[in-house]
Amino acid sequence: MAFYPSTGCVLRFEIRTYLIIGTGKITMKFFFVHALLCAPAILAGAGTAMAQQYPSKPIRILVGFAAGGPADVAARTIGQKLTEKWGQQVIVDIRPGAGGNIATELAAKSPPDGYTLLEPAFAHAVNPVLYSKLPFDATRDFTPILLFASIANILVVHPSMPVTSVKDLLAFAKARPNQLTFGSAGSGTASHFAGELMNMMAGLKVTHIPYKGVAPAHLDTMAGQLSMMFGGIVTSVPAIKAGKLRALGVTTLKRWQGTPDIPTMSEAGLTGFEVNSWFGLLAPAGTPREIVTRLNTEVARSLREPDARERFFSIGAEPMGGTPEEFGDYIKSETAKWAKVIKAAGIKVD
């Protein structure tokens, strides 16, 4: 047996004897067998060593939604900050389609070394319920890093609608089952689920009209062809200020800083109503804890910098933060919450 102090490993030799019985004679042979045994502490320390060298090459953030949208802007803001801090390029890799599932599958099958990350969004929590089969497990195949942005939507109606508050709208809609419509950016999006949650909580029957994106739904709402919609902050506020839409409530539990005069849906008449579009950061399952911790720390620090906060504000987002565990719990709570809405509304996308 030989001990190697520099590595903490032991090379063990064994001599094994075998009797080979042949024709008329017995042969004895000796074999040397060796095994390299390393202390568990050395193996555990490999993750620490990797984290100390991280990052030593470019990092890729996979985004499952269209270029130029809020998800893209948020990822590029974070990527730019990490590039400045670490001197390694952070590449935003846009892989849109299938409600974010294309990018998610690619991330799930990537090496767990911290060099391929995923920016999950609202869809990450609802897709496991919406789709009957996925080529990945949204929980088991990923390690949470942090939640870094939350975006409110605004319930808007055409100015010709005879309502000026959420309470007015609920009463108006309840008296007209199946006569009113709400538009969304598409089935399975946050704007869709906001309408379905309103239906469920208030006992309404407002018909969902899905669009291919926010812009066409907004145009039809401004034209009076839709009764209402839960619009994005960036697209809704200019139309509200121009008098082309009337705002009734924001979907977060606290008022958005850019429109402090618009009440929340909860305080305006639908107690407990909350729908957040959100973005975060995930790594493939098995990524060393030290790397996860470093990413969490650096991204959280970046979110506190004024220029990053201003960039997030420009897309209607509020910078968030928290621990990896808190983000993991948040995703699970979102899945449980929306599973009830999906079942009640009978929503299917595949």
C-alpha positions in Angstrom: 0.0 0.0 0.0 1.3 3.4 -0.9 0.0 6.8 0.4 0.2 10.0 -1.6 0.0 13.0 0.8 -0.5 15.6 -2.0 -3.7 14.0 -3.1 -4.9 12.2 0.0 -5.2 9.0 -2.0 -4.0 5.5 -1.2 -2.9 3.0 -3.8 -3.7 -0.5 -2.5 -2.0 -3.6 -3.8 -3.3 -7.1 -3.3 -1.8 -10.5 -4.3 -4.4 -13.0 -5.3 -3.6 -16.7 -5.9 -5.4 -18.9 -8.4 -5.0 -22.7 -8.9 -5.4 -23.7 -12.5 -6.0 -27.5 -13.0 -4.9 -28.7 -16.4 -4.1 -32.0 -18.0 -2.0 -33.8 -15.5 -0.7 -30.8 -13.6 -1.6 -28.0 -11.3 -0.4 -24.5 -12.0 -0.3 -21.7 -9.4 -0.4 -18.1 -10.7 -0.2 -14.9 -8.8 -1.9 -11.7 -9.9 -1.4 -8.2 -8.6 -4.5 -6.1 -8.2 -4.4 -2.5 -7.3 -7.1 0.1 -6.4 -6.8 3.8 -6.0 -8.7 4.9 -2.9 -9.3 8.6 -2.2 -10.6 10.3 0.9 -14.2 11.6 0.5 -13.1 15.0 1.5 -10.9 15.2 -1.5 -13.8 14.3 -3.8 -16.0 16.8 -2.1 -13.4 19.4 -2.5 -13.5 19.0 -6.3 -16.7 21.2 -6.4 -14.9 23.9 -4.4 -11.9 23.9 -6.7 -14.3 24.1 -9.7 -16.1 27.1 -8.2 -12.8 28.9 -7.5 -11.9 28.6 -11.1 -15.4 29.5 -12.3 -16.0 31.0 -14.8 -13.0 30.1 -17.0 -14.9 30.3 -20.3 -18.1 31.9 -21.8 -21.4 31.2 -20.1 -24.6 30.7 -22.0 -28.1 31.7 -20.8 -30.9 29.9 -22.7 -34.1 32.0 -23.3 -37.2 30.3 -24.6 -39.0 33.4 -25.8 -38.7 35.9 -28.7 -35.8 38.3 -29.1 -36.5 41.8 -28.1 -39.1 40.9 -25.5 -39.0 41.3 -21.7 -37.3 37.8 -21.2 -34.6 38.8 -23.7 -34.0 42.2 -22.1 -33.9 40.8 -18.6 -31.4 38.1 -19.6 -29.1 40.5 -21.4 -29.1 42.9 -18.5 -28.0 40.1 -16.2 -25.5 38.8 -18.7 -23.9 42.2 -19.2 -23.5 42.7 -15.5 -21.8 39.2 -15.1 -19.6 39.9 -18.1 -18.4 43.2 -16.5 -17.7 41.5 -13.1 -16.1 38.3 -14.3 -14.4 39.3 -17.6 -16.0 36.3 -19.3 -18.6 36.7 -22.0 -22.2 35.8 -21.2 -24.1 34.8 -24.3 -27.9 35.0 -24.4 -29.1 32.1 -26.6 -32.6 32.7 -27.9 -34.5 29.4 -28.5 -38.2 30.3 -28.8 -41.0 27.9 -29.3 -43.4 25.5 -27.5 -44.0 27.8 -24.6 -40.4 27.8 -23.6 -40.0 24.0 -23.7 -37.4 23.9 -26.5 -34.9 26.0 -24.4 -35.9 24.1 -21.3 -35.2 20.7 -22.8 -31.8 21.9 -24.1 -30.8 23.2 -20.7 -32.0 20.0 -18.9 -29.6 17.9 -21.1 -26.6 20.2 -20.7 -23.6 19.5 -18.5 -24.1 20.6 -14.9 -21.0 22.8 -14.8 -22.5 26.3 -14.6 -21.7 27.2 -18.2 -25.2 26.6 -19.5 -28.1 28.2 -17.6 -31.8 28.7 -18.2 -33.9 31.8 -17.7 -37.2 30.2 -16.7 -40.4 32.3 -16.9 -44.0 31.9 -15.8 -44.5 29.1 -18.3 -41.9 26.9 -16.5 -44.4 26.5 -13.6 -47.5 25.8 -15.7 -46.1 23.7 -18.5 -45.8 20.5 -16.4 -49.6 20.8 -15.9 -50.6 22.1 -19.4 -48.7 19.5 -21.3 -49.5 15.8 -21.0 -45.9 14.8 -21.7 -42.6 16.7 -21.5 -39.1 15.5 -22.4 -37.8 16.8 -19.0 -38.9 17.2 -15.4 -39.2 20.9 -14.6 -38.3 20.3 -10.9 -36.0 17.3 -10.8 -33.8 18.2 -13.8 -32.9 21.7 -12.5 -31.2 23.5 -9.6 -32.7 26.8 -8.7 -30.4 29.9 -8.5 -32.7 32.8 -7.9 -35.9 34.7 -8.9 -34.7 38.0 -10.4 -37.8 39.8 -11.8 -41.5 40.1 -11.3 -43.8 41.8 -13.8 -47.3 43.0 -13.2 -50.1 43.0 -15.8 -52.9 45.6 -15.9 -56.6 44.9 -16.4 -57.7 47.3 -19.1 -61.0 47.9 -20.9 -62.1 50.1 -23.8 -63.2 53.6 -22.6 -66.7 52.9 -23.9 -67.2 50.1 -21.4 -69.6 51.4 -18.7 -67.3 50.5 -15.8 -64.7 52.5 -13.9 -63.6 50.0 -11.3 -63.0 46.3 -10.8 -66.2 46.0 -8.7 -68.1 47.6 -11.5 -66.6 45.2 -14.0 -67.3 42.1 -11.9 -71.0 43.1 -11.5 -71.3 44.0 -15.2 -69.8 40.7 -16.3 -71.8 38.6 -13.8 -75.0 39.9 -15.3 -73.8 39.0 -18.8 -72.5 35.4 -18.8 -70.7 34.4 -22.0 -71.3 37.8 -23.5 -68.0 39.4 -22.7 -64.5 38.5 -23.9 -60.9 38.9 -22.7 -57.9 38.7 -24.9 -54.5 37.3 -24.1 -51.0 36.9 -25.6 -51.8 33.2 -26.2 -53.1 30.1 -24.5 -51.0 29.3 -21.4 -49.6 32.8 -21.0 -49.8 34.9 -17.8 -52.4 37.1 -19.4 -54.5 34.1 -20.2 -54.3 32.7 -16.7 -55.1 36.1 -15.2 -58.5 36.1 -17.0 -59.2 32.5 -16.0 -58.3 33.3 -12.3 -60.7 36.2 -12.4 -63.4 33.9 -13.8 -62.8 31.3 -11.1 -62.5 33.7 -8.2 -65.6 35.9 -9.1 -67.7 33.2 -10.6 -67.7 34.8 -14.1 -68.1 33.4 -17.6 -66.0 35.7 -19.7 -64.8 34.1 -22.9 -61.0 33.8 -23.6 -59.8 34.9 -27.0 -56.1 33.9 -27.6 -53.8 35.9 -29.9 -50.4 35.4 -31.2 -48.7 37.9 -28.9 -49.6 40.9 -26.8 -49.6 43.5 -29.6 -52.6 42.2 -31.7 -54.7 41.7 -28.5 -54.0 45.3 -27.4 -55.0 46.6 -30.8 -58.3 44.8 -30.7 -58.9 46.0 -27.1 -58.3 49.6 -28.1 -60.6 49.1 -31.1 -63.4 47.9 -28.8 -63.4 44.4 -30.4 -62.5 42.8 -27.0 -64.2 43.6 -23.8 -61.0 43.6 -21.8 -57.6 42.1 -21.4 -54.8 41.8 -18.8 -52.1 43.8 -20.7 -48.4 44.1 -20.2 -47.1 47.2 -18.4 -45.0 48.5 -21.3 -47.7 48.2 -23.9 -50.6 49.3 -21.7 -49.4 52.4 -20.0 -48.9 54.6 -23.1 -52.4 53.7 -24.3 -53.8 54.4 -20.8 -52.1 57.8 -20.7 -53.5 58.6 -24.2 -57.0 57.7 -23.1 -57.3 54.8 -25.5 -57.7 52.3 -22.6 -59.0 52.5 -19.1 -57.0 50.9 -16.3 -58.9 49.1 -13.5 -56.2 47.2 -11.5 -52.7 45.8 -11.5 -52.3 42.0 -10.9 -49.6 42.1 -8.2 -50.3 42.4 -4.5 -48.7 45.8 -4.3 -49.1 48.7 -6.7 -46.5 49.1 -9.4 -44.2 52.0 -8.9 -44.7 53.4 -12.4 -48.5 53.7 -11.9 -49.0 54.3 -8.2 -52.6 55.7 -8.8 -53.8 52.4 -10.2 -55.0 50.0 -7.4 -54.2 46.4 -7.2 -56.9 43.9 -8.2 -57.0 42.7 -4.6 -57.6 46.1 -3.1 -60.0 47.1 -5.8 -62.5 44.3 -5.2 -61.0 40.8 -5.9 -59.3 40.0 -2.6 -56.1 37.9 -2.9 -55.9 38.1 -6.7 -52.3 37.9 -7.8 -50.7 37.0 -11.1 -47.0 37.7 -11.7 -45.1 37.2 -14.9 -41.6 36.4 -13.7 -38.1 35.5 -14.7 -35.3 33.7 -12.9 -32.2 31.6 -13.3 -31.8 27.8 -13.2 -28.9 25.5 -13.7 -29.0 21.8 -14.7 -29.4 19.5 -11.8 -26.1 18.5 -10.2 -24.4 21.8 -10.7 -22.0 22.3 -7.8 -23.4 24.2 -4.9 -20.5 26.5 -4.8 -21.2 27.6 -8.4 -24.9 28.1 -7.6 -24.0 30.2 -4.6 -21.6 32.3 -6.6 -24.2 32.9 -9.3 -26.9 33.8 -6.8 -24.6 36.3 -5.0 -23.4 38.0 -8.1 -26.8 38.3 -9.8 -28.4 39.6 -6.6 -25.7 42.2 -6.3 -26.2 43.2 -9.9 -30.0 43.7 -9.3 -29.2 46.3 -6.7 -27.2 48.5 -9.1 -29.1 51.6 -10.4 -28.6 51.1 -14.1 -29.8 47.5 -13.9 -32.9 48.5 -11.9 -33.6 51.2 -14.5 -33.4 48.7 -17.3 -35.8 46.4 -15.5 -38.2 49.3 -14.8 -38.2 49.9 -18.6 -39.8 46.5 -19.2 -42.2 46.9 -16.3 -40.2 44.6 -14.1 -39.4 44.8 -10.4 -36.0 43.3 -9.5 -36.3 40.5 -6.9 -33.8 38.2 -5.3 -33.7 35.6 -2.5 -32.0 32.2 -2.0 -32.0 29.2 -4.3 -34.3 27.4 -1.9 -36.8 30.2 -1.9 -36.9 30.2 -5.7 -37.4 26.5 -5.7 -40.3 26.8 -3.3 -41.8 29.6 -5.3 -41.8 27.6 -8.5 -43.6 24.7 -6.7 -46.2 27.0 -5.2 -46.9 28.5 -8.7 -47.4 25.1 -10.2 -49.8 24.1 -7.4 -51.7 27.3 -7.7 -52.2 27.2 -11.4 -52.9 23.5 -11.5 -56.3 24.4 -9.8 -57.0 27.1 -12.4 -56.1 24.8 -15.3 -58.4 22.1 -14.0 -61.3 24.5 -13.3 -61.0 26.1 -16.8 -60.3 22.8 -18.6 -57.2 24.4 -20.3 -55.3 22.2 -22.8 -52.5 23.2 -25.2 -51.4 19.9 -26.7 
